[in-house]
Amino acid sequence: MILEVRLSNFFSIKEEIVLDMRASDSNSKKNLDLLDNTFKCNDERILKSAVIYGANASGKSNIIKAIRFCRSMVLSSHLNNENTVFDFSPFKFDEYNKKESYFLVKFIINDIEYEYSFSLTNTEIVREELYYYPNGRRAKIFARNKKNGKEKNKIYSFSSAIHKPMDVAENTSRKTLYISRASQLDREIPKMIFSFFSNSFILDYPTLNDKEIENLYNQNREHLLKALNMADSDIVDISLKEGLFFKTFHKANKDVQFDLMSEESKGTQVLFSLMLVVIDIVKNNKVLLIDEIETSLHSKIVEYIVELFHVSSSAQIIFTTHNTSLLNLNKLRKDQIYFVNKKEDGSSDLYSLFDYKDFRDNMNVEKAYLQGRFDAIPYIDSSLENLRSIVK
């Protein structure tokens, strides 16, 4: 499960932003009513969902993109060579292109909290650190800082948590994360963290290969049908033909088959693909990261998907959306609602509704948001004079 994400100097993200999945300790009636939106771990309440709102080009997608980049580095940087240039842009103003970009993720595996971070430029990894809390106290597993010297024994420092750590360091280039290399060299803790990012941290639903799709379908076919029916689909049966062709059957005539990808609507295709992934995630308490969840989906379907996470044991979803129907304190807690606003210097700022201490629980969040109370919306001058100047 994810506890916290910190990011800086990545595309429109300039100064450090924080996405905190730890629930506030507020015992307001609204929070108590929405206790199922959280779960308890190690005496701490964690949010099952977080939604991010903001205007177009505010930087919502860059937050998702930054987390995806972090995950990709963990999973594949051991494949990099000396000619590799990391595929991202730092913040382009105020000489931030000369500064390091920073990524930190706090998460829990087997009831133990881990804190992993690294910083880099476009051409090399500068720092990397892994800490954990095995007895409730922060302890170092390893740290790496190229500014400490040129020799590996000066760049790296270790505790006893990793077997023969310098053997890994000697095989880790300036383009490779130590955690990525160590996982490939069969070191226990790095392998566990690699597995978490690979198997429990799911980035959107189109990333599955054919074999993964087939396996998920075979494991969850009945649950998938039930989920589609609950979403007001009239599909009553599904079959999988050789070559990964899905055929659907409808209530009106159960003997007539439709090809999912050529004869069903775009909305049905998206719902099918998304629910195939969501069912596996909520059953196995994984994390889903998704940008613009409402694409081709009705607002009620989006609410339905979020509610599935809220009835899970400890699955989590982090997503961006323009669907304002979720801005309702009878559905989401204040600490689950985030906003992204583009500042005057072109950078993205991330903040929570919980930060607005004067916003009371009986107020209308959706109305306040659309009126600009929290910024994070486009301000459009659509006067007749301006509109006419465009069409002249």
Secondary structure, DSSP 8 states (H G I E B T S, - for coil): -EEEEEEESBTTB-S-EEEE-B------HHHHHTGGGEEEETTEEEESEEEEEE-TTSSHHHHHHHHHHHHHHHHHGGG--TT---S-----STTGGGS-EEEEEEEEETTEEEEEEEEE-SS-EEEEEEEE-TTSS-EEEEEEEGGG-SSHHHHEEE-SSSSSHHHHHHT--TTS-HHHHHHHTT-HHHHHHHHIIIIIEEE-STT--HHHHHHHHHHHHHHHHHHHHHTT--EEEEEEETTTEEEEEETTEEEEEEEHHHHS-HHHHHHHHHHHHHHHHHHHT-EEEESSTTTTS-HHHHHHHHHHHHTSSS-EEEEE---GGG--TTTS-GGGEEEEEE-TTS-EEEEEGGG-TT--TTS-HHHHHHTTTT--S------HHHHHHHH-
